[in-house]
Amino acid sequence: MEWKYINEFHKDWMERSRQSIEYWKAHPMSLEDVKKQQEMLNRQRAAREGRCPEGAKDFSPT
């Protein structure tokens, strides 16, 4: 498949994206790691939106 690029930055960015995708295909995360990551993202979102999720003892709004 031939790719068309807008410029060198776009070419480099697309290549890094492809390499990242290939890496994660070869090294998938465990279900436990995925759950931990999602919980962290949910806490970050809650902090950003100014709400405290249930059970979040370390929540401290700024």
C-alpha positions as CSV (number, residue, x, y, z in Angstrom):
1,M,0.0,0.0,0.0
2,E,1.4,3.4,-0.9
3,W,0.9,6.3,1.4
4,K,0.6,9.9,0.5
5,Y,2.0,12.4,2.9
6,I,1.3,16.1,3.2
7,N,4.8,17.0,4.3
8,E,7.8,15.6,6.2
9,F,6.2,16.2,9.6
10,H,3.1,14.3,8.6
11,K,5.3,11.4,7.2
12,D,7.2,11.2,10.5
13,W,4.1,11.4,12.6
14,M,2.3,8.6,10.6
15,E,5.4,6.4,10.8
16,R,5.6,6.8,14.6
17,S,1.9,6.0,14.8
18,R,2.3,2.9,12.8
19,Q,5.3,1.8,14.9
20,S,3.3,2.3,18.1
21,I,0.3,0.3,16.7
22,E,2.6,-2.5,15.7
23,Y,4.3,-2.5,19.1
24,W,1.0,-2.7,21.0
25,K,-0.3,-5.5,18.7
26,A,2.8,-7.5,19.6
27,H,2.6,-6.6,23.4
28,P,-1.0,-6.2,24.4
29,M,-1.9,-5.0,27.9
30,S,-3.4,-7.4,30.4
31,L,-7.0,-6.9,31.4
32,E,-5.9,-5.9,34.8
33,D,-3.6,-3.2,33.4
34,V,-6.4,-1.9,31.1
35,K,-8.7,-1.6,34.1
36,K,-6.1,0.2,36.2
37,Q,-5.4,2.6,33.3
38,Q,-9.1,3.3,32.8
39,E,-9.6,4.0,36.6
40,M,-6.7,6.5,36.5
41,L,-8.2,8.2,33.4
42,N,-11.6,8.4,35.1
43,R,-10.0,10.0,38.2
44,Q,-8.2,12.5,36.0
45,R,-11.4,13.4,34.2
46,A,-13.3,13.8,37.5
47,A,-10.6,16.1,38.8
48,R,-10.6,18.1,35.6
49,E,-14.4,18.4,35.7
50,G,-14.5,19.3,39.4
51,R,-16.3,16.3,40.7
52,C,-15.2,13.6,43.1
53,P,-16.0,10.0,42.2
54,E,-17.1,7.7,44.9
55,G,-14.3,6.1,46.9
56,A,-11.7,8.6,45.7
57,K,-10.0,9.5,48.9
58,D,-7.0,11.2,47.3
59,F,-9.2,13.7,45.4
60,S,-8.2,17.2,46.1
61,P,-9.6,19.9,43.9
62,T,-7.3,22.9,43.1
